[in-house]
Amino acid sequence: MTKEKVAVIGGTGFLGSHIVLQLLEAGYTPIAIARRPERIAEALPGVEVEVRYGDLVEIDSLRSALKGCTKVFCVAAMMQEIYTSRSPNHREDAIRTNVQGTLNALRAAAEQGIRRAVVTSTSATRYQVDGSVATEDSPPTDPSIIDDAYVHSKLREHPAVAAFARETGLEVMTILPGGFFGPGMVADGMMGRGVLDIMNGRMPVSLDGAFQFTDVRDVARAHILAMERGAPGRDYLVVATTLPLRDLFGTISRMTGMPEPRLYLPGGLMMGVAYATELIAGLRGAAPTITRGMLKHTAIGQRFDCSRAQQDLGLTFRPVETTLRDTVVSLVERGLAPHLEERMLATGK
């Protein structure tokens, strides 16, 4: 292990913990920074890593947390709350965390003498009105396509980060990933719920859409490659494929022996189902199992050309089936589908 300390803001999260693990494997000394440092034990059980307190909205905490670090990954963001809440109106909070908070992280980094940073954005900032295949140089997502709090904040984050980099000389690379699958998948997150519903036979109906599919380990690798080889000011799309939900859920069904949805409904009908689900959850004081915010991204079905990350960074993508099997096995190992233990743990490794 080298003495070079590399900070991962959001290092206890799904993506952040994989970046921490890969930094360790590559010989760096990662410093995980999080609002709740105690979560490192759950995110990386049995892994010895330094973890420090830091909150994106508290710049002094970031100044302290980044001391001694030479590079920084800004992975933390407000997202899950937006897509899983029954009242997904988080615009101001998203701006505070995802725009001002990211700038806080970069400002604190620059003050500590850090010269290189990687920021995690989203492929959802490149949805195209005409449905054409998107690249990093495509126009940003028009609000007429989607304008939820998360995408809105990330669209504002990008020019703010670019302006800060120009003013300070900080070298910033931005990763634009799709949705994450893989070991440690967030069970109550945007797609984790859908995967678990299939595994537990609880999804009779689904949207007939497509999802921007990416293995979290490949996204983590892209971050590290961008840190090591990326060109300052460059964006890198990281989406393995835009996967039809029929293929996603059908593959999981075949792996687990559990039934896939009997019906795949068009966007308009499924949005009505989601709206009703939100209303019922609100009356019960519970979180909805699906929300309109979740479904809009899969209804769009945007496709991407990720050749820049593949050619400039040398990134490769795992096969979809490998990622899905590792996802399912991880969820079973955490006790979230005990009826599948014999089937998946016997064949999943």
C-alpha positions as CSV (number, residue, x, y, z in Angstrom):
1,M,0.0,0.0,0.0
2,T,1.3,3.5,-0.9
3,K,1.3,6.4,1.5
4,E,-0.9,8.4,-1.0
5,K,-4.2,9.1,0.7
6,V,-7.2,9.3,-1.6
7,A,-10.5,10.6,-0.2
8,V,-13.8,9.1,-1.1
9,I,-16.7,11.4,-0.1
10,G,-19.6,9.0,0.2
11,G,-17.3,6.1,0.9
12,T,-19.8,4.1,2.9
13,G,-22.4,4.1,0.1
14,F,-23.0,1.5,-2.6
15,L,-20.7,3.0,-5.2
16,G,-18.3,4.7,-2.7
17,S,-17.6,1.4,-0.8
18,H,-16.6,-0.3,-4.1
19,I,-14.3,2.6,-5.0
20,V,-12.7,2.3,-1.5
21,L,-12.2,-1.5,-2.0
22,Q,-10.7,-1.1,-5.4
23,L,-8.4,1.7,-4.2
24,L,-7.1,-0.7,-1.5
25,E,-6.6,-3.4,-4.1
26,A,-4.7,-1.0,-6.3
27,G,-2.3,-0.1,-3.5
28,Y,-3.7,3.3,-2.5
29,T,-4.6,4.3,1.0
30,P,-8.3,5.3,0.8
31,I,-9.9,7.6,3.3
32,A,-13.7,7.0,3.4
33,I,-15.6,10.2,4.3
34,A,-19.3,10.0,5.4
35,R,-22.0,11.7,7.4
36,R,-22.3,8.4,9.3
37,P,-18.9,6.8,9.6
38,E,-20.2,3.8,11.5
39,R,-21.8,2.6,8.3
40,I,-18.4,1.4,7.0
41,A,-18.8,-1.8,9.1
42,E,-21.9,-2.7,7.1
43,A,-20.6,-1.4,3.7
44,L,-17.2,-3.2,4.0
45,P,-17.4,-5.9,6.6
46,G,-14.0,-7.1,7.7
47,V,-12.1,-4.5,5.7
48,E,-9.8,-2.2,7.6
49,V,-10.0,1.3,6.3
50,E,-9.8,4.8,7.8
51,V,-13.1,6.6,7.9
52,R,-13.7,10.3,8.8
53,Y,-16.8,12.4,9.4
54,G,-17.7,14.8,6.6
55,D,-20.9,16.3,5.4
56,L,-21.3,18.0,2.0
57,V,-23.3,20.9,3.5
58,E,-20.7,21.5,6.2
59,I,-17.6,22.8,4.5
60,D,-15.5,22.9,7.7
61,S,-16.1,19.1,8.2
62,L,-14.8,18.6,4.7
63,R,-11.7,20.7,5.3
64,S,-10.9,18.6,8.3
65,A,-11.7,15.3,6.6
66,L,-9.5,16.0,3.5
67,K,-6.3,16.8,5.4
68,G,-3.4,14.8,4.1
69,C,-5.2,13.6,1.0
70,T,-3.8,14.0,-2.5
71,K,-6.9,13.3,-4.6
72,V,-10.6,13.1,-4.0
73,F,-13.7,11.4,-5.3
74,C,-17.0,13.2,-4.7
75,V,-19.5,10.4,-4.9
76,A,-22.0,11.4,-2.3
77,A,-25.4,12.8,-3.5
78,M,-29.0,13.1,-2.6
79,M,-30.8,10.6,-4.8
80,Q,-32.6,7.7,-3.1
81,E,-34.9,10.0,-1.1
82,I,-36.1,11.6,-4.3
83,Y,-37.1,8.4,-6.0
84,T,-38.5,6.4,-3.1
85,S,-40.3,9.1,-1.2
86,R,-44.1,9.4,-1.4
87,S,-43.7,13.1,-1.5
88,P,-40.7,13.5,-3.9
89,N,-40.5,17.3,-3.8
90,H,-36.9,17.7,-2.7
91,R,-35.7,20.4,-5.1
92,E,-34.2,22.8,-2.6
93,D,-32.5,20.0,-0.6
94,A,-31.1,18.5,-3.8
95,I,-29.6,21.8,-4.9
96,R,-28.1,22.3,-1.4
97,T,-26.5,18.8,-1.4
98,N,-25.8,18.0,-5.0
99,V,-24.7,21.5,-6.2
100,Q,-23.6,23.5,-3.3
101,G,-22.4,20.4,-1.5
102,T,-20.2,19.3,-4.4
103,L,-18.8,22.8,-4.7
104,N,-18.0,22.7,-0.9
105,A,-16.1,19.5,-1.5
106,L,-14.1,20.9,-4.4
107,R,-13.4,24.1,-2.5
108,A,-12.2,22.3,0.5
109,A,-10.1,20.0,-1.7
110,A,-8.5,23.0,-3.4
111,E,-7.8,24.7,0.0
112,Q,-6.0,21.5,1.1
113,G,-3.8,21.5,-2.0
114,I,-5.5,18.7,-3.8
115,R,-5.1,19.1,-7.5
116,R,-7.2,16.3,-9.0
117,A,-10.9,15.3,-8.3
118,V,-13.5,13.0,-9.8
119,V,-17.2,13.9,-9.5
120,T,-20.0,11.5,-9.9
121,S,-22.9,12.8,-12.0
122,T,-25.4,10.7,-14.0
123,S,-26.2,9.6,-17.5
124,A,-29.7,11.1,-17.0
125,T,-28.1,14.5,-17.8
126,R,-27.8,13.3,-21.5
127,Y,-31.4,12.3,-22.4
128,Q,-32.1,13.3,-26.0
129,V,-35.4,14.8,-27.2
130,D,-35.2,13.0,-30.5
131,G,-34.2,9.6,-29.0
132,S,-30.8,9.6,-30.7
133,V,-27.9,7.7,-29.1
134,A,-26.2,10.1,-26.6
135,T,-22.6,10.9,-26.2
136,E,-20.8,13.1,-23.7
137,D,-21.0,16.0,-26.2
138,S,-24.8,15.6,-26.8
139,P,-27.0,18.4,-25.5
140,P,-28.0,18.2,-21.8
141,T,-31.4,16.8,-20.9
142,D,-34.2,19.1,-21.7
143,P,-36.7,19.7,-18.9
144,S,-39.5,18.7,-21.2
145,I,-38.1,15.1,-21.0
146,I,-37.6,14.8,-17.3
147,D,-37.3,17.5,-14.6
148,D,-37.2,15.7,-11.3
149,A,-35.2,17.1,-8.4
150,Y,-32.2,14.8,-8.9
151,V,-31.8,15.4,-12.6
152,H,-32.5,19.2,-12.1
153,S,-29.7,19.4,-9.5
154,K,-27.2,17.4,-11.6
155,L,-27.8,19.6,-14.6
156,R,-27.0,22.6,-12.4
157,E,-24.0,20.9,-10.8
158,H,-22.2,20.3,-14.1
159,P,-21.6,24.0,-15.2
160,A,-21.0,25.0,-11.6
161,V,-18.2,22.4,-11.3
162,A,-16.7,23.4,-14.7
163,A,-16.7,27.1,-13.7
164,F,-15.0,26.3,-10.4
165,A,-12.4,24.2,-12.1
166,R,-11.6,27.1,-14.5
167,E,-11.3,29.6,-11.7
168,T,-9.1,27.5,-9.5
169,G,-7.1,25.2,-11.9
170,L,-8.5,22.1,-10.1
171,E,-8.4,19.2,-12.4
172,V,-11.9,17.7,-12.4
173,M,-13.2,14.7,-14.3
174,T,-16.9,13.8,-14.3
175,I,-18.4,10.3,-14.5
176,L,-21.9,9.9,-15.9
177,P,-23.0,6.4,-14.9
178,G,-26.2,4.5,-15.4
179,G,-28.1,2.7,-12.6
180,F,-26.0,0.5,-10.4
181,F,-26.3,-3.3,-10.0
182,G,-24.0,-5.7,-8.3
183,P,-22.8,-7.0,-4.9
184,G,-24.1,-4.9,-2.1
185,M,-27.0,-3.4,-4.1
186,V,-29.2,-1.1,-2.0
187,A,-32.3,-3.2,-1.2
188,D,-34.7,-0.4,-0.8
189,G,-33.3,1.7,-3.6
190,M,-34.7,2.6,-7.0
191,M,-34.0,-0.7,-8.7
192,G,-33.2,-2.9,-5.6
193,R,-36.9,-3.0,-4.8
194,G,-37.7,-4.3,-8.3
195,V,-35.1,-7.0,-8.1
196,L,-36.3,-8.1,-4.7
197,D,-39.9,-8.2,-5.8
198,I,-39.0,-10.6,-8.6
199,M,-36.9,-12.7,-6.3
200,N,-39.8,-12.9,-3.8
201,G,-42.6,-13.4,-6.4
202,R,-44.2,-10.0,-5.7
203,M,-44.2,-8.3,-9.2
204,P,-47.3,-9.3,-11.2
205,V,-47.0,-6.1,-13.4
206,S,-44.1,-4.0,-14.7
207,L,-43.5,-1.1,-17.0
208,D,-42.6,-2.1,-20.6
209,G,-39.4,0.1,-20.6
210,A,-35.7,-0.1,-20.5
211,F,-33.1,0.7,-17.9
212,Q,-29.5,2.1,-18.1
213,F,-27.7,-0.9,-16.7
214,T,-24.2,-0.8,-15.2
215,D,-22.2,-3.0,-12.8
216,V,-21.2,-1.0,-9.8
217,R,-17.7,-2.5,-9.9
218,D,-17.3,-1.2,-13.5
219,V,-18.4,2.2,-12.4
220,A,-16.0,2.2,-9.5
221,R,-13.2,1.1,-11.9
222,A,-14.1,4.0,-14.2
223,H,-13.7,6.5,-11.4
224,I,-10.2,5.2,-10.6
225,L,-9.2,5.1,-14.3
226,A,-10.4,8.7,-14.6
227,M,-8.4,9.7,-11.6
228,E,-5.3,8.1,-13.1
229,R,-5.7,8.7,-16.8
230,G,-8.6,11.1,-17.4
231,A,-8.3,14.4,-19.1
232,P,-9.2,17.5,-16.9
233,G,-12.6,18.8,-17.8
234,R,-13.7,15.7,-19.6
235,D,-17.0,13.8,-19.0
236,Y,-17.2,10.0,-19.3
237,L,-20.4,8.1,-19.9
238,V,-20.4,4.8,-18.1
239,V,-23.4,2.7,-19.2
240,A,-22.9,-1.0,-20.1
241,T,-26.3,-1.2,-22.0
242,T,-29.8,0.1,-22.0
243,L,-31.5,-3.1,-20.9
244,P,-35.2,-3.8,-21.6
245,L,-37.0,-4.6,-18.3
246,R,-38.4,-7.7,-20.0
247,D,-34.8,-9.0,-20.3
248,L,-33.8,-7.8,-16.8
249,F,-36.7,-9.4,-15.0
250,G,-36.7,-12.4,-17.3
251,T,-33.1,-13.2,-16.6
252,I,-33.6,-12.9,-12.8
253,S,-36.7,-15.1,-13.1
254,R,-34.7,-17.8,-14.9
255,M,-31.9,-17.7,-12.4
256,T,-34.2,-17.9,-9.3
257,G,-37.1,-20.0,-10.7
258,M,-39.5,-17.2,-9.5
259,P,-42.2,-15.9,-11.8
260,E,-41.6,-12.8,-13.9
261,P,-44.3,-10.1,-14.3
262,R,-47.4,-11.5,-16.1
263,L,-48.0,-8.1,-17.8
264,Y,-45.7,-5.4,-19.1
265,L,-47.7,-2.2,-19.4
266,P,-47.0,0.9,-21.5
267,G,-45.8,4.1,-19.8
268,G,-49.1,5.9,-19.4
269,L,-50.9,3.0,-17.7
270,M,-48.0,2.2,-15.5
271,M,-47.7,5.8,-14.4
272,G,-51.3,5.6,-13.3
273,V,-50.5,2.5,-11.2
274,A,-47.6,4.3,-9.6
275,Y,-49.7,7.3,-8.8
276,A,-52.3,5.1,-7.1
277,T,-49.5,3.3,-5.2
278,E,-48.2,6.7,-4.0
279,L,-51.7,7.7,-2.8
280,I,-52.3,4.5,-0.9
281,A,-48.8,4.6,0.7
282,G,-49.5,8.2,1.8
283,L,-52.8,7.2,3.5
284,R,-51.0,4.4,5.3
285,G,-48.0,6.5,6.2
286,A,-45.6,4.1,4.4
287,A,-43.1,4.4,1.6
288,P,-44.6,3.4,-1.8
289,T,-43.2,0.3,-3.6
290,I,-43.0,2.2,-6.9
291,T,-43.2,5.9,-7.7
292,R,-43.6,7.9,-10.9
293,G,-40.1,9.3,-10.4
294,M,-38.7,5.7,-10.6
295,L,-40.6,4.8,-13.7
296,K,-39.9,7.9,-15.8
297,H,-36.3,7.0,-16.4
298,T,-37.1,3.5,-17.6
299,A,-40.0,4.8,-19.8
300,I,-37.5,7.0,-21.6
301,G,-35.2,4.1,-22.6
302,Q,-32.3,6.4,-23.6
303,R,-29.3,4.7,-25.3
304,F,-25.7,5.8,-25.0
305,D,-22.3,5.6,-26.8
306,C,-19.7,5.0,-24.1
307,S,-16.7,4.6,-26.4
308,R,-14.9,7.5,-24.8
309,A,-14.5,5.7,-21.5
310,Q,-13.6,2.5,-23.3
311,Q,-11.0,4.0,-25.6
312,D,-9.5,6.8,-23.5
313,L,-9.7,5.0,-20.1
314,G,-9.5,1.4,-21.2
315,L,-12.8,0.6,-19.4
316,T,-14.5,-2.7,-20.1
317,F,-18.0,-3.9,-19.0
318,R,-19.0,-7.2,-17.4
319,P,-21.6,-9.3,-19.0
320,V,-25.2,-8.5,-17.9
321,E,-25.8,-12.1,-16.6
322,T,-22.7,-12.0,-14.5
323,T,-23.8,-8.8,-12.8
324,L,-27.3,-10.0,-12.2
325,R,-26.2,-13.3,-10.7
326,D,-23.8,-11.5,-8.4
327,T,-26.6,-9.1,-7.4
328,V,-29.0,-11.8,-6.6
329,V,-26.4,-13.9,-4.7
330,S,-25.5,-10.8,-2.6
331,L,-29.2,-10.1,-1.7
332,V,-29.7,-13.8,-0.8
333,E,-26.5,-13.8,1.4
334,R,-28.0,-10.8,3.3
335,G,-31.1,-12.9,4.2
336,L,-33.5,-11.0,1.9
337,A,-34.7,-14.0,0.0
338,P,-34.2,-17.0,2.3
339,H,-36.2,-19.4,0.1
340,L,-33.5,-19.0,-2.6
341,E,-30.5,-19.8,-0.4
342,E,-30.1,-23.4,-1.5
343,R,-30.6,-22.6,-5.2
344,M,-28.5,-19.5,-5.4
345,L,-25.7,-20.0,-2.9
346,A,-25.0,-23.5,-4.3
347,T,-24.6,-22.2,-7.8
348,G,-23.9,-18.5,-7.4
349,K,-20.2,-18.5,-6.7
